Amino acid sequence: MVDPVSAVDASASVPSNTLNLSGLVRRLFASETWVLALSVIYFLVLLPFAPDLGNLENLELIVHNMLPLCMVAVGQTLVLLTGGIDLSVTSIIALCSVGGAWSMTSWGMPGTAGFLVGGLVMVAIGALVGLFNGMAITRLTMPPFMVTLATMMFGSGLAVYLTRSQGIVGLPESLAAFTQEGVGPVPYALLLVAPVALVCHGFLTRTKAGRWLFAIGANAKAAQISGVPVKRVTIMAYVLCGVMAAFSALIYTGRLETGSPVLGQRVFLDVIGATVIGGTSLFGGRGSVLGTVYGVLFITLIDNSLNILGLSNFTILMVKGTVILFAALGDGLRRRRLGGGR
Amino acid sequence: MITRRQIVGAGLVLPLAACRPRSGGRLRVGVAFETLQTEYWVASFDIIRAELAKNDIDTIEAISDGDANRQLEQIKSFVARRMDGVIVAPKDAYTVIPMIKSVNRKDIPIVIYNRPPAENPYKRVTVGTDNFGITRNTVLYLCQLARKAMPSRAGKKHKALILMGDLGDINAVGRRDGFDAAVKENADIVEVVTRVPTEWNQEKALAGITNGLQAHPDISMVFTSSDFLLPSVVSALKNAGKFHPAGHPDHVLLGAFDGDSMAFRMLREKTLDADGVQDAYAQSRLVVQSILSMRAGEKVNPLVLDPGLVVHQENLSQESSRMWGAQLVLESERASRG
C-alpha cells in the first residue's frame, strides 16, 4: 500500500517550479477537494453543450437547490460516520412539514411568530424521531437499517393519515420570503444553512464528541474499551440527523408554501449520493462536512445540467445511480489504496 | 505547484466568466409534467409536443416523477433559462402556486394543464377537464342502461361500486362528485354499496374491488375514476365470475374515465359500456393557443374547461376520432398491417 505521507515527502525533493502531477493527483484524491475539482471540470465540459448552465440565474438556482439537500446530507454524514444509516430522513421531512405547517396555521399566531414556533415544532419532531431511532439501535441493539426503515414506513404512513393526503396551506408569508428570497444572489436560507454547517464542521473537527463519532465508526468495540460512551454518542448522532432533516423540511415547506405529507419522498438517493461522493465512507469512520457540501454541489449540478440538456427524469435517475455507484466503488478503492479512517 | 486555493478560486471565477446571453431563434416552451405514469399522461404529453411543433415551437421537457419539490426546481430552471412559455401539469392544486409566482416574476406566460390551481392572485391560464360534468354524463348513461334492465331485476336496485382516485387530487374529487350526482338523480334504481379509495394505485384498486365483490356478490354496476385502473377491475370481475360482455344476463355495467387504449378495446369487445373521454387534442390546441395569445398580450380566459365526451357502444365509430386511446390503437394496428 502506498503511504500518502511518503508521497508528499517525495514531492518535497522536486524543484519548486515544477508541477508534481502524481503527488497532486494523490493529494487531490485523498482530500475532499477532488469533488470540487470534478464539479468545475464537469461544468466546463458541459457548458458548450448547455450554455444556459452558465447564466447567473441558473447559478443562483443551483445554490438555492443545494440548501435543503445540504442540511439533510450533513445530518446523514454524522450518522454514517458512526457506521450507521438513517433511512427515515424522508419521512422525518414529511412529518416535520405537516407538523410544522399545522402549528403555523392552527395556533393563531401572527406571521413571523407563527413561522418561528412552527420551525421549533419541526425541530422537536425531528429530534424526537432521531431519539427513537438512536434508542432503538443502541438500547435494543437493532440494526440501523431495520430500525430506520421501519421508522420511515411508519412516519410516511402517519403523515398521510394525519392529513388524509391533503396539503396544509395558508403558511406565513415570512416563511415563504425566508426560503425563496434573498439579498441579490444570496438566499436568506443560507443564513440558516451556512452557520449550521459550520457548527457541524467545528463539532466534528474540534470537539471530543465529534472525534468520538469517527472512533465509533472506525471500531466501535475499540472505542468502547477506550472509554468512548458509544451508546450516548450514537443516540446523539441520530438526534442531530433528525434535527438537520427538520431544517431541511423547513426550507422545502417554505419553497412549496405547503405542508405536504409526501414531501421529500424521493430525496434519499440524493442524500446518500452526496455524502458518498463527498468522501463519507458507508463503512463508517471517514467523512467530513466540507466533503458532503462538495458532494451536494456535484449532485445538484448533475441534476441541473441534465435537466438543461433535456434528458428525461428517468435518464437522470440512471445517470445519478451510476455516479453514486462509482462513488461507492471509489470509497472502497480509497480505503484499500490510501488507508481507512480519517 | 497548483494549490488547493487555486482550485477553489477557479471554481468560483470560471462560472462567472462562462455567463453568456441567450441567442435568438425558435420559441422554446418548457413542458413540466408531474408524471408519465399512465397512458393518458404519455399521450397528452406527446399531443402537446406535436401541437407545439406544428406552431414551430421547441419543447423542453421536464418530468418530476411525482415530486412537487423537483417540479418546482424544474419550473425555476425554465425561468432561469428564459423560456418563452411554460406548461405545467402539477401534482396538486397548492404546490403549483409558488411555481406560478416564480414564472410571473419574469412575465413568462404559464398554462396549468389538467389540474386547476387553488385560488391565487397570480396570472395564469388553466386548461382543464370538466371532470364533474363528464363523469356525471357517463354515469347517467350507465343509469339509462340500468333502467332498461330493471324489468328483468324484479324491482331490485342495482348495487354500485366506485373506484375513487387520490382524494388529494382535484380531478379525483370532481369525478367522485360527478358519480354521486348522477347516482342521486337515479336513486330509485341505483344504490352505492362500496367506495374504494385507490390513491391511484393498482394494488389498492384490486384489493378494494375484490373485497367489495366478496361483500356484495350482487354488485351490478362498477365505475372506475380512471381507465388505468381497468386491469384491476377486469381481474377482480373475472375472479368473481362476473366479467361478461353486454347482452350476457350476468353482465356488470361498467363505466370508466379517460379514453385510453384499453377502454377503446373493451368498448369494441362490448365489455365496457361507457367511457368519459378527455379530449386531449382539443385541450392541447387550447394550451398552445393560450401561450401564443398571452405572448401577444391578448386577453385570455383564465379558465378553460374541456367538456369532453362520453363514448359508448352506440357512438363508438363516430366518436373514436376524438378518443385519443382509440387513435393509439388504430395507428398501432395500421402499423402492424404494414
Interface residues (C-beta under 8 A of the other chain):
Chain A: S16 T18 L19 N20 L24 S31 T33 L36 A37 S39 V40 F43 L44 L47 P51 D52 L53 G54 N55 L56 E57 N58 L59 E60 L61 H64 N65 R164 S165 Q166 G167 V169 A176 Q180 Y252 R255 L256 E257 T258 S260 V262 L263 G264 Q265 R266 V267 D303 N304 N307 I308 G310 S312 N313 F314 L317
Chain B: M1 I2 R4 I7 V8 A10 G11 L14 P15 L16 A18 C19 R20 R22 I60 E61 A62 I63 S64 D65 G66 D67 A68 N69 R70 L72 E73 Q74 K76 S77 V79 A80 R81 R82 D92 Y94 T95 I97 P98 S102 A118 D166 L167 G168 E199
